[in-house]
Amino acid sequence: MTDNDDATPMGADTAALEPPLKSLPTISGAARLAGVIGWPIAHSLSPRLHNTWLRHYGIDGVYVPLEIRPENFADALVALPKLGFRGVNVTFPYKETALALVQKATPAARRIGAVNTIVVALDGSLIGSNTDAFGFLENLRDAKPSWRADSGRVVVLGAGGAARAIIVALCDEGAAEIRLLNRTHARALNLAADVHGPICTLPWKDRHQALAGAELVVNTTSLGMRHQPPLDLDLSLLPPGAIVCDIVYVPTVTPLLAAARARGNPCVGGLGMLIHQARPGFAAWFGRMPEVSDDLVRQVLGDQFDECSSLV
Ligand SMILES: NC(=O)c1ccc[n+]([C@@H]2O[C@H](COP(=O)([O-])OP(=O)(O)OC[C@H]3O[C@@H](n4cnc5c(N)ncnc54)[C@H](OP(=O)(O)O)[C@@H]3O)[C@@H](O)[C@H]2O)c1
């Protein structure tokens, strides 16, 4: 017996525990397992999101955060089938490494150069995909159902990992013209060379003028994120009807979105992309394509919901 056992006789505590236990989902010995691997991982919204869906649909499953050190990442992936995991999401800093380690990858993941979703196949092999492109498009369509990629000029700011997924998505959707600008111009040139499409790279200093005639502007840089400076972008030349999309989701309303909203442009925040990119993984592991509703976002976001829901 431990000190604790001594201090809490059976019966007394059981009654006290009853209400919270009743509100917990049922996780049986046969529960399906999935999770998210990253380093660090404590900030991730994914466990809250997936477990909210599991509770909502009454699915016997659990989604756990897996904080894995870089030296253990490859071993952790190999262990997934042995531990009975159906799969995992992969986040910073492992998306590119994961592509090299899975046995199969979807063509889109190869073109993007990164894997964010892994499914354990029946034979125990790992199949990698990238759902960021899907998440970006679904979020945009949710917010602006009339949007079409081929209807006009798109300006993409940034050429990092997220930009790759977004450029692939836009090209596959038939974008007519993409203007790509990145602080490090060579990175924009590399991206344009890797993803064949109607991409024109421009110097970072020309970003203000590049907005002329745009139908959609997407910030994929980390500028505007909490603890980062805001994106310095003069919106004067942006047409009034152009959609402004910021994939940064902390805060939910970035300085760019606040400025665009103040001049009346339709705005799309990054949280919806994060939620939509999670759906294909959930469907593969738990057998149901989950829906995105205001209620769900409210549960995941708590107090920040009102700010976010006023965006579009
Ligand atoms: N909503 C979602 O679901 C979602 C999904 C993925 C990512 N994100 C967010 O998107 C952002 C980018 O993520 P990532 O994975 O693409 O990161 P990344 O690969 O590290 O790329 C960062 C990008 O930001 C640019 N940048 C950073 N500091 C800058 C500065 N001071 N001035 C100008 N440009 C600067 C970089 O330019 P250089 O090439 O010159 O360094 C690069 O283009 C993050 O805030 C992330 O949280 C959101």
Ligand as a Chemical Component Dictionary entry (heavy atoms), coordinates in Angstrom:
data_LIG
# 
_chem_comp.id                   LIG 
_chem_comp.type                 NON-POLYMER 
_chem_comp.pdbx_formal_charge   0 
_chem_comp.three_letter_code    LIG 
# 
loop_
_chem_comp_atom.comp_id 
_chem_comp_atom.atom_id 
_chem_comp_atom.alt_atom_id 
_chem_comp_atom.type_symbol 
_chem_comp_atom.charge 
_chem_comp_atom.model_Cartn_x 
_chem_comp_atom.model_Cartn_y 
_chem_comp_atom.model_Cartn_z 
_chem_comp_atom.pdbx_ordinal 
LIG N1  N1  N 0  -3.066 27.108 -40.373 1  
LIG C1  C1  C 0  -2.387 25.992 -40.549 2  
LIG O1  O1  O 0  -2.933 24.885 -40.603 3  
LIG C2  C2  C 0  -0.883 26.084 -40.726 4  
LIG C3  C3  C 0  -0.179 25.011 -41.324 5  
LIG C4  C4  C 0  1.209  25.138 -41.458 6  
LIG C5  C5  C 0  1.860  26.300 -41.013 7  
LIG N2  N2  N 1  1.133  27.308 -40.450 8  
LIG C6  C6  C 0  1.797  28.541 -40.007 9  
LIG O2  O2  O 0  2.457  29.113 -41.126 10 
LIG C7  C7  C 0  3.661  29.778 -40.727 11 
LIG C8  C8  C 0  4.813  29.264 -41.577 12 
LIG O3  O3  O 0  5.004  27.890 -41.343 13 
LIG P1  P1  P 0  6.089  27.040 -42.197 14 
LIG O4  O4  O 0  5.975  25.657 -41.719 15 
LIG O5  O5  O -1 5.968  27.334 -43.657 16 
LIG O6  O6  O 0  7.450  27.700 -41.664 17 
LIG P2  P2  P 0  8.878  27.775 -42.406 18 
LIG O7  O7  O 0  9.049  26.631 -43.340 19 
LIG O8  O8  O 0  9.865  27.977 -41.331 20 
LIG O9  O9  O 0  8.783  29.125 -43.301 21 
LIG C9  C9  C 0  8.752  30.389 -42.695 22 
LIG C10 C10 C 0  8.456  31.450 -43.745 23 
LIG O10 O10 O 0  8.365  32.724 -43.083 24 
LIG C11 C11 C 0  9.326  33.621 -43.656 25 
LIG N3  N3  N 0  9.832  34.544 -42.639 26 
LIG C12 C12 C 0  10.196 34.253 -41.365 27 
LIG N4  N4  N 0  10.632 35.363 -40.733 28 
LIG C13 C13 C 0  10.551 36.386 -41.635 29 
LIG C14 C14 C 0  10.841 37.775 -41.584 30 
LIG N5  N5  N 0  11.327 38.357 -40.470 31 
LIG N6  N6  N 0  10.623 38.527 -42.704 32 
LIG C15 C15 C 0  10.128 37.956 -43.838 33 
LIG N7  N7  N 0  9.831  36.630 -43.939 34 
LIG C16 C16 C 0  10.036 35.859 -42.843 35 
LIG C17 C17 C 0  10.423 32.725 -44.184 36 
LIG O11 O11 O 0  11.200 33.418 -45.128 37 
LIG P3  P3  P 0  12.728 32.971 -45.430 38 
LIG O12 O12 O 0  12.640 31.833 -46.406 39 
LIG O13 O13 O 0  13.367 34.187 -45.976 40 
LIG O14 O14 O 0  13.321 32.559 -44.103 41 
LIG C18 C18 C 0  9.570  31.593 -44.788 42 
LIG O15 O15 O 0  9.004  31.990 -46.014 43 
LIG C19 C19 C 0  3.790  29.498 -39.230 44 
LIG O16 O16 O 0  3.302  30.605 -38.527 45 
LIG C20 C20 C 0  2.900  28.285 -38.993 46 
LIG O17 O17 O 0  2.360  28.254 -37.677 47 
LIG C21 C21 C 0  -0.227 27.228 -40.322 48 
# 
loop_
_chem_comp_bond.comp_id 
_chem_comp_bond.atom_id_1 
_chem_comp_bond.atom_id_2 
_chem_comp_bond.value_order 
_chem_comp_bond.pdbx_ordinal 
LIG N1  C1  SING 1  
LIG C1  O1  DOUB 2  
LIG C1  C2  SING 3  
LIG C2  C3  SING 4  
LIG C2  C21 DOUB 5  
LIG C3  C4  DOUB 6  
LIG C4  C5  SING 7  
LIG C5  N2  DOUB 8  
LIG N2  C6  SING 9  
LIG N2  C21 SING 10 
LIG C6  O2  SING 11 
LIG C6  C20 SING 12 
LIG O2  C7  SING 13 
LIG C7  C8  SING 14 
LIG C7  C19 SING 15 
LIG C8  O3  SING 16 
LIG O3  P1  SING 17 
LIG P1  O4  DOUB 18 
LIG P1  O5  SING 19 
LIG P1  O6  SING 20 
LIG O6  P2  SING 21 
LIG P2  O7  DOUB 22 
LIG P2  O8  SING 23 
LIG P2  O9  SING 24 
LIG O9  C9  SING 25 
LIG C9  C10 SING 26 
LIG C10 O10 SING 27 
LIG C10 C18 SING 28 
LIG O10 C11 SING 29 
LIG C11 N3  SING 30 
LIG C11 C17 SING 31 
LIG N3  C12 SING 32 
LIG N3  C16 SING 33 
LIG C12 N4  DOUB 34 
LIG N4  C13 SING 35 
LIG C13 C14 SING 36 
LIG C13 C16 DOUB 37 
LIG C14 N5  SING 38 
LIG C14 N6  DOUB 39 
LIG N6  C15 SING 40 
LIG C15 N7  DOUB 41 
LIG N7  C16 SING 42 
LIG C17 O11 SING 43 
LIG C17 C18 SING 44 
LIG O11 P3  SING 45 
LIG P3  O12 DOUB 46 
LIG P3  O13 SING 47 
LIG P3  O14 SING 48 
LIG C18 O15 SING 49 
LIG C19 O16 SING 50 
LIG C19 C20 SING 51 
LIG C20 O17 SING 52 
# 
